[in-house]
Amino acid sequence: MLRAFALRRLDSHFLSCLALLLLAGCAHRAPGGERLFVSDDQSGVVVAVDLTSGGVADRIAVSGRPRGMAFSPDHATLYVALSAAPDAGDEEDEDKAGPARIDGVAAIDVASARVLRVLPAGKDPVRVAISRDGRTLFAADQADGAVTEIATDGSGRPRTIAVCETPEGLAIASQ
């Protein structure tokens, strides 16, 4: 009888601890904490790390190989370059099953960790930069040798600017 009582008490203690751990895992949605976003081009996800806890807060699936990233001026949206090109180091990459990859720029809502839309870009965008007012996004399209100018609200037609053989980095300077 004493053993049965001890097991019931252990089970209730275990369940209480489990409930607390589950609630603690939901805390990453609370506003105010700093997050680090990491593009994982091998897995096709953007990983959000809660810097307060040091743990992974979210894994955001995207429809391409996530590459370079930039925040909107208000930090509410994260823009991520998505490449449809297979990784040069993975010979089996083209044969992998899964969602179709596209070239573009994913707009991710930081608060909800959800992809809002994918904006068009050229072939194999690798980096992005955003204007100071947050209305214009630029993507370095490595395979096209160009930069694509894109309205962040998705309006209008993107403009392609030929720049060099393999553009890699971008930086905007205000005059």
NUSEFI-823800 format. One record per atom (N, C-alpha, C): x, y negated, z negated; residue number from 1. Coordinates in nm, 3 decimals. Example, Ala and Ser with C-alpha at 12.3 -4.5 7.8 and 13.67 -1.06 7.14 Angstrom:
2
1.319:0.569:-0.780:1
1.230:0.450:-0.780:1
1.320:0.330:-0.780:1
1.285:0.225:-0.708:2
1.367:0.106:-0.714:2
1.290:-0.003:-0.787:2
This chain:
175
0.081:0.118:0.000:1
0.000:0.000:0.000:1
0.087:-0.126:0.000:1
0.192:-0.126:-0.078:2
0.282:-0.239:-0.082:2
0.347:-0.260:0.056:2
0.381:-0.149:0.120:3
0.443:-0.157:0.253:3
0.347:-0.219:0.355:3
0.220:-0.181:0.353:4
0.120:-0.236:0.445:4
0.105:-0.386:0.422:4
0.104:-0.429:0.294:5
0.094:-0.571:0.262:5
0.214:-0.647:0.317:5
0.333:-0.590:0.298:6
0.456:-0.654:0.346:6
0.456:-0.665:0.498:6
0.409:-0.565:0.570:7
0.403:-0.570:0.715:7
0.305:-0.675:0.764:7
0.186:-0.683:0.698:8
0.088:-0.785:0.736:8
0.146:-0.924:0.715:8
0.215:-0.943:0.602:9
0.275:-1.073:0.573:9
0.384:-1.105:0.675:9
0.464:-1.007:0.710:10
0.568:-1.024:0.810:10
0.507:-1.060:0.945:10
0.399:-0.991:0.984:11
0.333:-1.020:1.111:11
0.278:-1.162:1.113:11
0.217:-1.208:1.004:12
0.162:-1.344:1.002:12
0.276:-1.446:1.006:12
0.386:-1.417:0.936:13
0.502:-1.507:0.939:13
0.561:-1.511:1.081:13
0.573:-1.397:1.143:14
0.624:-1.389:1.279:14
0.537:-1.468:1.376:14
0.404:-1.450:1.365:15
0.312:-1.522:1.453:15
0.317:-1.673:1.430:15
0.332:-1.715:1.306:16
0.344:-1.858:1.276:16
0.470:-1.915:1.339:16
0.580:-1.843:1.325:17
0.706:-1.888:1.386:17
0.695:-1.893:1.538:17
0.633:-1.793:1.596:18
0.615:-1.789:1.741:18
0.531:-1.907:1.787:18
0.424:-1.938:1.715:19
0.338:-2.052:1.749:19
0.417:-2.183:1.742:19
0.499:-2.199:1.639:20
0.581:-2.321:1.628:20
0.680:-2.332:1.743:20
0.742:-2.221:1.780:21
0.835:-2.223:1.893:21
0.765:-2.260:2.023:21
0.646:-2.207:2.044:22
0.571:-2.240:2.165:22
0.533:-2.387:2.169:22
0.492:-2.440:2.054:23
0.459:-2.583:2.048:23
0.582:-2.668:2.071:23
0.695:-2.627:2.018:24
0.819:-2.701:2.039:24
0.857:-2.702:2.186:24
0.829:-2.594:2.256:25
0.857:-2.587:2.399:25
0.774:-2.683:2.480:25
0.659:-2.725:2.430:26
0.573:-2.821:2.500:26
0.618:-2.964:2.476:26
0.705:-2.984:2.382:27
0.746:-3.119:2.345:27
0.819:-3.191:2.458:27
0.870:-3.120:2.556:28
0.943:-3.185:2.664:28
0.856:-3.277:2.747:28
0.725:-3.269:2.736:29
0.634:-3.356:2.810:29
0.616:-3.491:2.740:29
0.663:-3.502:2.616:30
0.645:-3.627:2.544:30
0.730:-3.736:2.609:30
0.676:-3.857:2.623:31
0.751:-3.966:2.685:31
0.863:-4.015:2.594:31
0.960:-4.083:2.654:32
1.063:-4.148:2.575:32
1.198:-4.079:2.576:32
1.206:-3.951:2.605:33
1.334:-3.881:2.605:33
1.406:-3.896:2.737:33
1.538:-3.896:2.732:34
1.616:-3.901:2.856:34
1.622:-3.764:2.920:34
1.620:-3.761:3.053:35
1.631:-3.637:3.128:35
1.741:-3.649:3.232:35
1.804:-3.539:3.257:36
1.904:-3.527:3.362:36
1.843:-3.436:3.468:36
1.846:-3.479:3.594:37
1.791:-3.399:3.703:37
1.907:-3.343:3.784:37
1.900:-3.214:3.812:38
2.007:-3.142:3.882:38
1.946:-3.072:4.002:38
2.004:-3.094:4.120:39
1.955:-3.024:4.240:39
2.025:-2.890:4.251:39
1.947:-2.783:4.259:40
1.998:-2.647:4.272:40
1.966:-2.600:4.414:40
2.059:-2.625:4.505:41
2.030:-2.595:4.645:41
2.027:-2.446:4.675:41
2.082:-2.364:4.590:42
2.075:-2.220:4.611:42
1.938:-2.162:4.578:42
1.872:-2.218:4.477:43
1.742:-2.167:4.432:43
1.624:-2.246:4.487:43
1.650:-2.360:4.550:44
1.540:-2.442:4.602:44
1.458:-2.508:4.494:44
1.524:-2.549:4.385:45
1.455:-2.616:4.275:45
1.535:-2.738:4.228:45
1.462:-2.830:4.166:46
1.525:-2.939:4.093:46
1.503:-2.908:3.947:46
1.611:-2.904:3.871:47
1.605:-2.869:3.729:47
1.609:-2.998:3.647:47
1.511:-3.012:3.556:48
1.507:-3.126:3.465:48
1.557:-3.079:3.328:48
1.661:-3.144:3.280:49
1.721:-3.109:3.151:49
1.684:-3.217:3.051:49
1.628:-3.177:2.938:50
1.597:-3.268:2.828:50
1.728:-3.291:2.753:50
1.778:-3.414:2.758:51
1.907:-3.442:2.696:51
1.900:-3.445:2.544:51
1.783:-3.465:2.488:52
1.769:-3.463:2.342:52
1.788:-3.322:2.289:52
1.719:-3.226:2.351:53
1.727:-3.088:2.304:53
1.841:-3.010:2.370:53
1.885:-3.058:2.486:54
1.988:-2.985:2.560:54
1.934:-2.865:2.633:54
1.802:-2.857:2.649:55
1.740:-2.742:2.716:55
1.675:-2.781:2.847:55
1.646:-2.681:2.927:56
1.577:-2.703:3.053:56
1.431:-2.735:3.023:56
1.384:-2.850:3.072:57
1.246:-2.893:3.049:57
1.155:-2.848:3.162:57
1.204:-2.852:3.285:58
1.123:-2.816:3.401:58
1.211:-2.761:3.513:58
1.149:-2.679:3.595:59
1.208:-2.633:3.720:59
1.105:-2.667:3.827:59
1.141:-2.759:3.915:60
1.048:-2.811:4.015:60
1.083:-2.750:4.150:60
0.994:-2.663:4.202:61
1.018:-2.599:4.331:61
0.996:-2.700:4.443:61
1.087:-2.699:4.539:62
1.078:-2.788:4.656:62
1.089:-2.705:4.783:62
1.052:-2.764:4.896:63
1.043:-2.689:5.021:63
1.167:-2.698:5.108:63
1.281:-2.702:5.047:64
1.407:-2.707:5.118:64
1.521:-2.694:5.019:64
1.644:-2.706:5.068:65
1.760:-2.706:4.980:65
1.774:-2.847:4.922:65
1.745:-2.866:4.792:66
1.758:-3.001:4.736:66
1.904:-3.044:4.731:66
1.926:-3.167:4.774:67
2.064:-3.218:4.779:67
2.074:-3.346:4.697:67
2.107:-3.458:4.760:68
2.124:-3.584:4.688:68
1.992:-3.640:4.637:68
2.000:-3.720:4.529:69
1.880:-3.772:4.465:69
1.898:-3.919:4.429:69
1.785:-3.990:4.421:70
1.784:-4.130:4.377:70
1.649:-4.160:4.313:70
1.651:-4.245:4.209:71
1.528:-4.285:4.142:71
1.472:-4.411:4.205:71
1.340:-4.425:4.196:72
1.276:-4.552:4.229:72
1.323:-4.653:4.125:72
1.313:-4.784:4.155:73
1.360:-4.884:4.058:73
1.296:-4.873:3.920:73
1.170:-4.827:3.912:74
1.105:-4.812:3.782:74
1.127:-4.675:3.719:74
1.204:-4.590:3.784:75
1.237:-4.454:3.739:75
1.115:-4.362:3.727:75
1.004:-4.399:3.789:76
0.883:-4.316:3.784:76
0.886:-4.207:3.890:76
0.961:-4.228:3.997:77
0.968:-4.132:4.107:77
1.113:-4.096:4.135:77
1.137:-3.968:4.154:78
1.268:-3.918:4.194:78
1.259:-3.875:4.339:78
1.347:-3.928:4.422:79
1.352:-3.891:4.564:79
1.466:-3.793:4.585:79
1.436:-3.680:4.651:80
1.533:-3.573:4.667:80
1.546:-3.537:4.815:80
1.668:-3.545:4.868:81
1.692:-3.502:5.007:81
1.674:-3.351:5.015:81
1.595:-3.306:5.113:82
1.570:-3.163:5.133:82
1.625:-3.121:5.269:82
1.707:-3.020:5.268:83
1.766:-2.970:5.392:83
1.708:-2.833:5.426:83
1.670:-2.817:5.553:84
1.622:-2.687:5.601:84
1.739:-2.598:5.643:84
1.857:-2.658:5.659:85
1.974:-2.583:5.704:85
2.017:-2.482:5.598:85
2.055:-2.362:5.639:86
2.103:-2.263:5.541:86
2.238:-2.307:5.486:86
2.269:-2.263:5.366:87
2.397:-2.291:5.304:87
2.505:-2.220:5.383:87
2.611:-2.292:5.417:88
2.719:-2.234:5.496:88
2.786:-2.116:5.427:88
2.782:-2.112:5.295:89
2.845:-2.004:5.220:89
2.759:-1.880:5.204:89
2.635:-1.883:5.251:90
2.543:-1.771:5.232:90
2.499:-1.718:5.368:90
2.567:-1.614:5.416:91
2.539:-1.558:5.548:91
2.401:-1.494:5.556:91
2.348:-1.449:5.442:92
2.217:-1.385:5.441:92
2.104:-1.486:5.422:92
2.136:-1.614:5.405:93
2.038:-1.716:5.372:93
1.924:-1.724:5.474:93
1.955:-1.713:5.602:94
1.853:-1.723:5.706:94
1.753:-1.609:5.700:94
1.794:-1.495:5.646:95
1.707:-1.378:5.640:95
1.623:-1.372:5.513:95
1.645:-1.463:5.419:96
1.572:-1.459:5.292:96
1.424:-1.489:5.313:96
1.340:-1.413:5.244:97
1.197:-1.439:5.248:97
1.166:-1.553:5.152:97
1.054:-1.617:5.173:98
1.013:-1.725:5.085:98
0.950:-1.836:5.165:98
0.917:-1.946:5.098:99
0.851:-2.056:5.168:99
0.941:-2.116:5.274:99
0.880:-2.167:5.379:100
0.955:-2.228:5.489:100
1.027:-2.353:5.437:100
1.148:-2.372:5.480:101
1.225:-2.490:5.444:101
1.201:-2.599:5.547:101
1.202:-2.722:5.499:102
1.186:-2.835:5.590:102
1.291:-2.941:5.559:102
1.322:-3.021:5.661:103
1.407:-3.138:5.641:103
1.315:-3.253:5.601:103
1.351:-3.324:5.497:104
1.271:-3.436:5.452:104
1.321:-3.488:5.320:104
1.240:-3.571:5.256:105
1.272:-3.625:5.124:105
1.151:-3.604:5.035:105
1.168:-3.527:4.929:106
1.059:-3.502:4.835:106
1.049:-3.621:4.739:106
0.925:-3.666:4.717:107
0.896:-3.768:4.616:107
0.838:-3.693:4.497:107
0.910:-3.694:4.386:108
0.870:-3.620:4.266:108
0.828:-3.718:4.157:108
0.709:-3.697:4.101:109
0.662:-3.776:3.988:109
0.737:-3.729:3.864:109
0.814:-3.818:3.803:110
0.899:-3.780:3.690:110
0.815:-3.738:3.569:110
0.706:-3.808:3.542:111
0.625:-3.780:3.423:111
0.561:-3.641:3.428:111
0.510:-3.602:3.546:112
0.441:-3.473:3.556:112
0.529:-3.361:3.612:112
0.648:-3.398:3.661:113
0.739:-3.301:3.723:113
0.672:-3.229:3.840:113
0.600:-3.304:3.923:114
0.529:-3.249:4.039:114
0.572:-3.321:4.166:114
0.579:-3.246:4.277:115
0.608:-3.306:4.406:115
0.483:-3.379:4.453:115
0.496:-3.509:4.479:116
0.382:-3.589:4.524:116
0.362:-3.574:4.675:116
0.472:-3.578:4.748:117
0.469:-3.566:4.895:117
0.611:-3.545:4.944:117
0.620:-3.504:5.070:118
0.751:-3.493:5.135:118
0.751:-3.590:5.253:118
0.844:-3.682:5.249:119
0.858:-3.783:5.354:119
0.947:-3.729:5.466:119
0.922:-3.769:5.590:120
1.003:-3.720:5.701:120
1.143:-3.779:5.699:120
1.238:-3.702:5.746:121
1.377:-3.748:5.761:121
1.433:-3.680:5.885:121
1.558:-3.709:5.917:122
1.623:-3.644:6.029:122
1.668:-3.504:5.991:122
1.759:-3.451:6.070:123
1.805:-3.313:6.049:123
1.916:-3.307:5.944:123
1.895:-3.221:5.844:124
1.990:-3.194:5.737:124
2.023:-3.319:5.653:124
1.921:-3.382:5.590:125
1.951:-3.495:5.501:125
2.025:-3.446:5.377:125
2.132:-3.517:5.343:126
2.214:-3.473:5.230:126
2.218:-3.573:5.115:126
2.194:-3.700:5.140:127
2.195:-3.803:5.036:127
2.082:-3.902:5.063:127
2.039:-3.969:4.957:128
1.937:-4.073:4.969:128
1.978:-4.196:4.888:128
1.930:-4.311:4.933:129
1.947:-4.437:4.860:129
1.816:-4.513:4.876:129
1.784:-4.597:4.778:130
1.658:-4.670:4.780:130
1.684:-4.819:4.766:130
1.601:-4.897:4.834:131
1.614:-5.043:4.828:131
1.580:-5.094:4.688:131
1.624:-5.213:4.658:132
1.602:-5.272:4.526:132
1.453:-5.286:4.494:132
1.371:-5.317:4.596:133
1.227:-5.333:4.572:133
1.152:-5.199:4.572:133
1.221:-5.090:4.604:134
1.161:-4.957:4.599:134
1.070:-4.923:4.716:134
1.065:-5.008:4.816:135
0.976:-4.984:4.930:135
1.039:-4.905:5.044:135
1.172:-4.905:5.048:136
1.242:-4.841:5.159:136
1.345:-4.742:5.107:136
1.346:-4.627:5.172:137
1.437:-4.519:5.137:137
1.526:-4.493:5.257:137
1.650:-4.458:5.234:138
1.744:-4.425:5.341:138
1.797:-4.284:5.317:138
1.798:-4.203:5.420:139
1.849:-4.065:5.410:139
1.965:-4.048:5.506:139
2.077:-3.995:5.458:140
2.192:-3.964:5.543:140
2.167:-3.827:5.605:140
2.141:-3.826:5.735:141
2.109:-3.703:5.808:141
2.236:-3.649:5.873:141
2.297:-3.553:5.805:142
2.429:-3.506:5.844:142
2.431:-3.445:5.984:142
2.336:-3.361:6.018:143
2.338:-3.293:6.148:143
2.304:-3.386:6.264:143
2.237:-3.498:6.236:144
2.201:-3.594:6.341:144
2.305:-3.703:6.357:144
2.396:-3.716:6.260:145
2.491:-3.827:6.265:145
2.421:-3.961:6.250:145
2.316:-3.964:6.169:146
2.233:-4.083:6.159:146
2.184:-4.104:6.017:146
2.123:-4.220:5.998:147
2.053:-4.253:5.875:147
1.908:-4.277:5.914:147
1.816:-4.224:5.835:148
1.674:-4.248:5.859:148
1.623:-4.346:5.756:148
1.556:-4.450:5.803:149
1.493:-4.551:5.718:149
1.346:-4.513:5.704:149
1.299:-4.496:5.581:150
1.166:-4.441:5.554:150
1.092:-4.531:5.455:150
0.965:-4.559:5.482:151
0.881:-4.631:5.384:151
0.845:-4.533:5.273:151
0.867:-4.571:5.148:152
0.843:-4.479:5.037:152
0.696:-4.444:5.019:152
0.606:-4.528:5.071:153
0.463:-4.496:5.061:153
0.416:-4.408:5.177:153
0.509:-4.371:5.266:154
0.477:-4.284:5.378:154
0.413:-4.355:5.497:154
0.398:-4.485:5.487:155
0.336:-4.559:5.598:155
0.438:-4.588:5.707:155
0.389:-4.609:5.824:156
0.477:-4.645:5.935:156
0.558:-4.527:5.985:156
0.632:-4.554:6.088:157
0.715:-4.452:6.151:157
0.859:-4.469:6.104:157
0.925:-4.362:6.063:158
1.065:-4.374:6.021:158
1.153:-4.423:6.136:158
1.256:-4.498:6.102:159
1.351:-4.550:6.202:159
1.483:-4.476:6.185:159
1.541:-4.434:6.298:160
1.669:-4.364:6.298:160
1.779:-4.459:6.341:160
1.889:-4.461:6.265:161
2.003:-4.546:6.294:161
2.125:-4.457:6.310:161
2.179:-4.448:6.433:162
2.301:-4.369:6.457:162
2.417:-4.439:6.388:162
2.495:-4.361:6.308:163
2.604:-4.424:6.233:163
2.741:-4.360:6.255:163
2.751:-4.231:6.244:164
2.879:-4.162:6.258:164
2.854:-4.013:6.276:164
2.958:-3.935:6.295:165
2.942:-3.792:6.323:165
2.875:-3.715:6.208:165
2.920:-3.735:6.086:166
2.861:-3.662:5.973:166
2.847:-3.753:5.852:166
2.741:-3.834:5.848:167
2.722:-3.922:5.732:167
2.700:-3.840:5.605:167
2.761:-3.882:5.499:168
2.754:-3.808:5.374:168
2.698:-3.893:5.261:168
2.759:-4.006:5.232:169
2.718:-4.089:5.120:169
2.648:-4.216:5.165:169
2.571:-4.275:5.075:170
2.499:-4.400:5.101:170
2.510:-4.489:4.979:170
2.517:-4.620:5.000:171
2.511:-4.717:4.891:171
2.456:-4.845:4.949:171
2.367:-4.909:4.876:172
2.306:-5.034:4.923:172
2.362:-5.149:4.841:172
2.406:-5.254:4.912:173
2.456:-5.375:4.846:173
2.362:-5.490:4.879:173
2.325:-5.566:4.778:174
2.241:-5.684:4.798:174
2.331:-5.805:4.822:174
2.292:-5.889:4.916:175
2.371:-6.008:4.949:175
2.317:-6.128:4.877:175
